[in-house]
Amino acid sequence: MTSLKPSPVITDATGPSVSALAATGLTVRLGGRTVLDDVSITVGSGRVTGLLGPNGSGKSTLLQVLGGLRRPEVGVVLLDGDDVARLGTRRRARRIALVEQEAQAAAELTARQVVGLGRLPHRRGGWGTARDPQGGAVVATAMAQVRITHLADRLWSTLSGGERQRCHLARAIAQEPRVLLLDEPTNHLDLGQQLRFLTLVRQLPLTCVVALHDLELATAFCDDVVVLDAGRVMRAGPVRHALTPDLLADVYRVRAEVSAHPRLPRDHLAWDDFLETP
C-alpha cells in the first residue's frame, strides 16, 4: 500500500513557483482579548504545514493574518520578502489563496461559476472586467484536478458539503496562487473524503498551511506542524519532533505519542487515555 504522505510535487522552471512564508511577532487583540500573542512561524517552501491547537487557540485568526485579510496590531508577515499587508488586493490574490472554514457562494451559481471566481485577480483591466483569455482552460483544468468536472453545471444549492468543499479547493487552484491556506477543510467530510481531499492537497505544487483538528490526519499528511494554545506557539517543526508526549499532554490533555505506523510507511498517532483538566 502506498504512503499517504508522498513527497511534495514542485513545478519546473516553466510553471508557477512555490513560496516561503514567514511571520514575526504577530499580536492580534479582539474585543479586549489577545487572540494571537507574539506569534512567529516559518512555513517552508513547497511543504505542507499543519496548524494545530484546541478550539479557540487562534488558528483561524492566524490564517487570516497570513492571508492578508486581517492586519495584526504588531508584527509582520513576509511572502518571499514582501510584506503581505502592503501588497495590493489583486497582487496578493495572485500569490495567496485562502479557503475559509465557512466559505459560501450564491445558491444560483453553478459549480463551474464558483470555481471561475478564482479567476477574478487575473481579469485584465481590474476586478470588473471579464477579459481572461486563459480563464476557461484554467477553470476546466482545476475542476478536472479535483475531480468535479461532472458537477460543472450543477447549482451550488444542490451540492453536498463534500462537493462544495472540492469546488472551493478548485476555485483556489484556479486562482493560481503560490501559497494555499486552508481552514479546517475536512470538517463535515466523511473519512474517505478526508483522505482523498488531503491526498490531493499534498500533490499540489504549492506551499500549504492547513488548520486541522484531527491529529492523526496531521501526522499522516503534514511535513511540519505549528501547535497553538491560547494564542501562543507551543511547538513548531517536523511532525515527530513537535508532537511529543509531553506536548500532547500539556496542550490536549491526552496520553499519546507519534510512532511508526505498524503497516504503512508513515507515522501515526496512538492515544492511551485522556487526562483530567487541571
C-alpha positions as CSV (number, residue, x, y, z in Angstrom):
1,M,0.0,0.0,0.0
2,T,1.3,3.4,-0.9
3,S,2.1,6.1,1.7
4,L,-0.4,8.8,2.5
5,K,2.4,11.3,2.6
6,P,4.2,11.4,-0.8
7,S,6.9,13.9,-1.4
8,P,5.6,17.3,-2.3
9,V,5.5,18.0,-6.0
10,I,7.5,21.0,-7.1
11,T,6.9,22.5,-10.5
12,D,9.6,23.0,-13.0
13,A,11.1,26.4,-14.0
14,T,8.3,27.0,-16.6
15,G,5.5,26.7,-14.1
16,P,4.4,28.8,-11.1
17,S,6.9,28.8,-8.3
18,V,6.2,27.9,-4.7
19,S,6.9,30.5,-2.0
20,A,8.2,30.7,1.6
21,L,6.0,32.4,4.2
22,A,7.3,33.9,7.5
23,A,5.5,35.6,10.3
24,T,7.3,37.5,13.1
25,G,5.9,38.8,16.4
26,L,2.2,38.7,15.4
27,T,-0.2,40.1,18.0
28,V,-3.9,40.4,17.5
29,R,-6.5,41.6,20.0
30,L,-10.2,41.2,19.5
31,G,-12.8,42.6,22.0
32,G,-10.1,43.2,24.6
33,R,-8.8,39.6,24.4
34,T,-5.4,38.7,23.0
35,V,-6.1,36.1,20.2
36,L,-2.5,35.9,18.9
37,D,0.3,36.7,21.3
38,D,3.7,37.3,19.8
39,V,3.4,34.5,17.2
40,S,6.4,33.8,15.0
41,I,6.4,30.9,12.4
42,T,8.2,30.0,9.2
43,V,6.4,28.0,6.5
44,G,8.8,26.1,4.3
45,S,8.6,26.5,0.6
46,G,6.7,23.6,-1.1
47,R,5.9,22.0,2.3
48,V,2.5,21.1,3.9
49,T,2.4,22.7,7.4
50,G,-0.4,21.8,9.8
51,L,-1.8,24.4,12.1
52,L,-3.0,22.6,15.2
53,G,-4.4,23.5,18.6
54,P,-7.6,23.3,20.7
55,N,-10.7,25.3,19.9
56,G,-10.1,29.0,20.4
57,S,-6.3,28.7,20.1
58,G,-6.1,31.3,17.3
59,K,-5.8,29.1,14.2
60,S,-8.4,30.8,12.0
61,T,-7.1,34.3,13.0
62,L,-3.6,33.3,12.2
63,L,-4.7,32.1,8.7
64,Q,-6.5,35.4,8.1
65,V,-3.3,37.3,9.1
66,L,-1.1,35.1,6.9
67,G,-3.5,35.7,4.0
68,G,-3.6,39.4,4.4
69,L,-7.3,39.6,5.4
70,R,-6.6,40.9,8.9
71,R,-3.8,43.2,10.0
72,P,-2.0,42.5,13.2
73,E,-1.6,45.2,15.8
74,V,2.1,44.2,16.0
75,G,4.2,42.0,13.7
76,V,4.7,41.4,10.0
77,V,4.1,38.6,7.5
78,L,6.6,38.2,4.7
79,L,6.0,36.3,1.5
80,D,9.3,35.9,-0.3
81,G,10.4,39.0,1.5
82,D,7.4,41.1,0.6
83,D,5.1,42.5,3.4
84,V,1.8,40.8,2.8
85,A,-0.2,43.6,4.4
86,R,1.3,46.1,1.9
87,L,0.5,44.1,-1.2
88,G,-2.4,45.3,-3.3
89,T,-5.5,43.2,-3.3
90,R,-5.1,41.8,-6.8
91,R,-1.3,41.2,-6.4
92,R,-1.9,39.4,-3.1
93,A,-4.7,37.3,-4.5
94,R,-2.4,36.1,-7.3
95,R,0.0,34.8,-4.7
96,I,-2.1,33.6,-1.8
97,A,-5.4,31.7,-1.8
98,L,-7.5,31.2,1.4
99,V,-10.3,28.7,1.7
100,E,-12.1,29.7,4.9
101,Q,-13.9,27.3,7.2
102,E,-17.4,28.5,6.3
103,A,-16.8,29.5,2.7
104,Q,-20.1,30.3,0.9
105,A,-21.3,31.0,-2.6
106,A,-24.5,32.3,-4.2
107,A,-27.1,29.5,-4.4
108,E,-27.9,30.3,-8.1
109,L,-24.3,29.9,-9.3
110,T,-23.2,26.7,-11.0
111,A,-20.1,24.8,-9.8
112,R,-18.2,26.0,-12.8
113,Q,-19.1,29.6,-12.0
114,V,-18.0,29.2,-8.4
115,V,-14.6,27.8,-9.5
116,G,-14.4,30.7,-12.0
117,L,-14.5,33.2,-9.1
118,G,-10.8,32.2,-8.6
119,R,-10.0,34.0,-11.9
120,L,-11.0,37.4,-10.7
121,P,-7.5,38.5,-9.8
122,H,-6.4,37.6,-13.3
123,R,-9.0,39.5,-15.3
124,R,-7.4,42.3,-17.4
125,G,-8.4,45.8,-16.5
126,G,-9.4,45.1,-13.0
127,W,-12.0,43.1,-11.0
128,G,-15.0,44.2,-13.0
129,T,-13.6,43.3,-16.4
130,A,-14.3,39.8,-17.9
131,R,-11.2,39.6,-20.1
132,D,-9.3,36.5,-19.1
133,P,-8.3,34.6,-22.2
134,Q,-6.9,31.6,-20.4
135,G,-9.5,31.5,-17.7
136,G,-11.8,28.9,-19.2
137,A,-9.0,26.4,-19.7
138,V,-7.6,27.1,-16.2
139,V,-11.0,26.5,-14.6
140,A,-11.5,23.3,-16.6
141,T,-8.1,22.0,-15.5
142,A,-8.7,22.9,-11.9
143,M,-12.1,21.1,-11.9
144,A,-10.5,18.0,-13.5
145,Q,-7.7,18.0,-11.0
146,V,-10.2,18.0,-8.1
147,R,-12.4,15.5,-10.0
148,I,-15.5,17.6,-10.1
149,T,-15.9,18.0,-13.9
150,H,-19.2,16.1,-13.7
151,L,-20.6,18.8,-11.3
152,A,-19.8,21.7,-13.7
153,D,-23.5,22.6,-14.5
154,R,-24.9,21.7,-11.1
155,L,-26.3,24.6,-9.0
156,W,-24.5,25.3,-5.8
157,S,-27.6,24.8,-3.8
158,T,-27.8,21.1,-4.9
159,L,-24.2,20.2,-3.9
160,S,-23.3,18.2,-0.8
161,G,-20.9,19.5,1.8
162,G,-18.0,17.4,0.4
163,E,-18.8,18.6,-3.2
164,R,-18.8,22.2,-2.1
165,Q,-15.5,21.8,-0.3
166,R,-13.9,20.4,-3.5
167,C,-15.4,23.3,-5.5
168,H,-13.7,25.8,-3.2
169,L,-10.4,23.9,-3.5
170,A,-10.8,24.0,-7.3
171,R,-11.5,27.8,-7.0
172,A,-8.4,28.3,-5.0
173,I,-6.3,26.3,-7.6
174,A,-7.9,28.3,-10.4
175,Q,-6.6,31.4,-8.6
176,E,-3.1,30.1,-9.5
177,P,-1.5,31.1,-6.1
178,R,1.9,30.2,-4.7
179,V,0.6,29.7,-1.2
180,L,-2.6,27.9,-0.2
181,L,-4.2,28.4,3.2
182,L,-7.0,26.0,4.3
183,D,-9.1,26.5,7.4
184,E,-10.3,23.1,8.7
185,P,-11.1,21.8,5.2
186,T,-12.0,18.3,6.4
187,N,-14.9,19.4,8.6
188,H,-18.2,17.8,7.6
189,L,-16.3,15.3,5.3
190,D,-16.5,11.5,5.9
191,L,-13.3,9.6,6.3
192,G,-12.9,8.6,2.6
193,Q,-13.5,12.2,1.5
194,Q,-11.0,13.5,4.1
195,L,-8.3,11.1,2.8
196,R,-9.0,12.0,-0.8
197,F,-9.0,15.7,-0.1
198,L,-5.8,15.8,1.8
199,T,-4.1,13.5,-0.7
200,L,-4.9,16.0,-3.4
201,V,-3.7,18.9,-1.3
202,R,-0.3,17.1,-0.8
203,Q,0.1,16.7,-4.6
204,L,-0.4,20.4,-5.3
205,P,2.8,22.2,-6.3
206,L,2.2,24.8,-3.6
207,T,3.2,25.9,-0.2
208,C,0.3,24.8,2.0
209,V,-0.8,25.8,5.5
210,V,-3.8,23.8,6.7
211,A,-5.6,24.1,10.1
212,L,-6.7,20.7,11.3
213,H,-8.4,19.3,14.4
214,D,-7.6,15.6,13.7
215,L,-4.1,14.9,14.8
216,E,-3.9,11.6,13.0
217,L,-4.6,13.3,9.7
218,A,-2.0,15.9,10.6
219,T,0.5,13.2,11.3
220,A,-0.3,11.4,8.1
221,F,-0.3,14.3,5.7
222,C,1.8,17.2,7.1
223,D,5.5,17.7,6.8
224,D,5.6,20.2,9.7
225,V,3.2,21.4,12.3
226,V,2.7,24.5,14.4
227,V,0.9,23.9,17.7
228,L,-1.0,26.9,19.1
229,D,-2.6,27.2,22.6
230,A,-4.3,30.3,23.9
231,G,-2.8,32.3,21.0
232,R,0.8,31.3,21.6
233,V,3.1,28.9,19.7
234,M,3.8,25.9,21.9
235,R,5.9,24.0,19.5
236,A,6.8,24.1,15.7
237,G,8.7,21.8,13.4
238,P,8.6,18.4,11.8
239,V,5.7,16.3,13.0
240,R,7.5,13.7,15.2
241,H,9.8,16.4,16.7
242,A,6.8,18.7,17.5
243,L,4.1,16.2,18.7
244,T,5.9,14.8,21.7
245,P,4.1,13.0,24.5
246,D,4.7,16.0,26.9
247,L,3.3,18.5,24.3
248,L,0.2,16.4,23.7
249,A,-0.4,16.1,27.5
250,D,0.1,19.8,28.1
251,V,-2.0,21.1,25.2
252,Y,-4.6,18.4,24.5
253,R,-4.7,16.7,28.0
254,V,-4.2,13.2,26.5
255,R,-1.6,10.5,26.8
256,A,-0.5,9.9,23.2
257,E,2.6,9.6,21.1
258,V,3.6,9.6,17.4
259,S,5.3,6.5,16.2
260,A,5.9,4.5,13.0
261,H,2.7,3.0,11.6
262,P,2.7,-0.8,12.0
263,R,1.8,-1.4,8.4
264,L,2.3,1.7,6.3
265,P,5.4,3.7,5.5
266,R,4.4,6.7,7.6
267,D,3.9,7.8,11.2
268,H,0.7,7.7,13.1
269,L,-0.6,9.0,16.5
270,A,-1.7,6.5,19.1
271,W,-3.5,7.7,22.2
272,D,-4.0,5.8,25.5
273,D,-6.3,7.9,27.7
274,F,-7.3,11.5,28.4
275,L,-6.1,13.4,31.4
276,E,-8.2,15.4,33.8
277,T,-8.2,19.1,33.2
278,P,-6.1,20.8,35.9
